């Protein structure tokens, strides 16, 4: 059974936006700046094959999302305007990247704890 914490109800990423919002089934509203999403792209081309995901600054010049597609019932595939789109962002991983006020650290840190 999938935890409702990891099930998106709605995804908003309008053209030209610099962040994406996800409404989760447990009522949480996640905020995802595109610099964070792109910097933490989980694909092997960006992260290598070590299994560890680290923030890669300036990994791509395109910070506008062209398309978002669900992958099964566990992930999203994000395609950026430069054509990069091989990373699968699991719902569990996306929740860890949330940058809303409630998820940020006590001092307002904006780097996710992954």
C-alpha positions in Angstrom: 0.0 0.0 0.0 1.3 3.5 -0.9 1.6 6.1 1.8 -0.7 9.1 1.0 2.3 11.3 1.8 3.8 10.0 -1.5 0.8 10.4 -3.8 0.4 13.6 -5.7 -3.2 14.9 -6.3 -2.3 17.9 -8.5 0.8 19.3 -10.2 1.1 22.9 -11.3 4.1 24.0 -13.4 2.9 26.8 -15.7 5.0 27.9 -18.7 7.6 30.4 -17.8 7.4 29.6 -14.1 10.5 29.2 -12.0 9.0 26.6 -9.6 6.5 23.7 -9.6 3.9 23.1 -7.0 2.6 19.7 -6.0 -0.5 19.0 -3.8 0.0 15.8 -2.0 -2.8 13.4 -0.9 -2.0 14.0 2.8 -2.8 17.7 2.4 0.8 19.0 2.0 1.5 21.6 -0.7 5.0 21.2 -1.9 7.1 23.9 -3.6 9.9 22.9 -5.9 12.1 25.7 -7.4 13.4 24.6 -10.8 17.0 25.2 -9.7 16.6 22.5 -7.1 14.8 20.1 -9.4 17.4 20.4 -12.1 20.3 20.5 -9.7 19.1 17.2 -8.1 18.3 15.5 -11.4 18.6 11.8 -10.5 19.6 10.5 -13.9 22.9 8.7 -14.4 24.1 11.4 -16.8 23.9 14.0 -14.1 24.7 11.9 -11.0 26.9 9.1 -12.3 26.4 5.5 -11.2 27.3 5.7 -7.5 23.7 5.7 -6.3 24.3 8.9 -4.3 22.4 12.0 -5.4 24.1 15.3 -4.9 23.2 18.8 -5.9 25.0 19.7 -9.1 25.0 23.5 -9.6 24.4 24.9 -13.1 23.9 21.3 -14.4 21.8 22.7 -17.2 21.0 26.1 -18.7 17.3 25.3 -19.2 15.3 25.8 -16.0 11.9 25.9 -17.6 10.0 22.6 -17.7 8.6 21.5 -21.1 6.7 18.5 -19.9 5.9 16.4 -16.8 4.6 12.8 -17.2 3.7 10.3 -14.5 5.7 7.0 -14.6 3.6 4.2 -13.2 2.3 5.2 -9.7 5.7 6.0 -8.2 7.5 8.8 -10.2 7.4 11.8 -12.5 9.6 12.2 -15.6 10.5 15.9 -16.1 11.6 17.1 -19.5 13.4 20.4 -19.6 13.3 22.9 -22.5 16.8 21.9 -23.5 15.5 18.3 -24.2 17.0 16.8 -21.0 14.5 14.3 -19.6 16.0 11.0 -18.5 15.7 11.5 -14.8 12.9 9.8 -12.9 11.9 11.7 -9.8 10.2 9.2 -7.4 7.5 10.6 -5.3 9.5 9.8 -2.2 12.5 11.7 -3.6 10.3 14.7 -4.6 8.9 14.9 -1.0 12.5 15.2 0.3 13.2 18.1 -2.2 10.3 20.2 -1.0 11.2 23.8 -0.3 8.0 25.1 1.4 8.3 27.0 4.6 7.3 23.9 6.7 10.0 21.7 5.1 12.9 24.1 5.3 15.2 24.0 8.2 14.9 26.1 11.3 17.2 28.7 9.8 15.5 28.8 6.4 17.9 26.5 4.7 16.9 25.9 1.1 19.1 22.9 0.3 17.1 19.7 0.7 18.1 17.0 3.1 18.4 14.0 0.8 
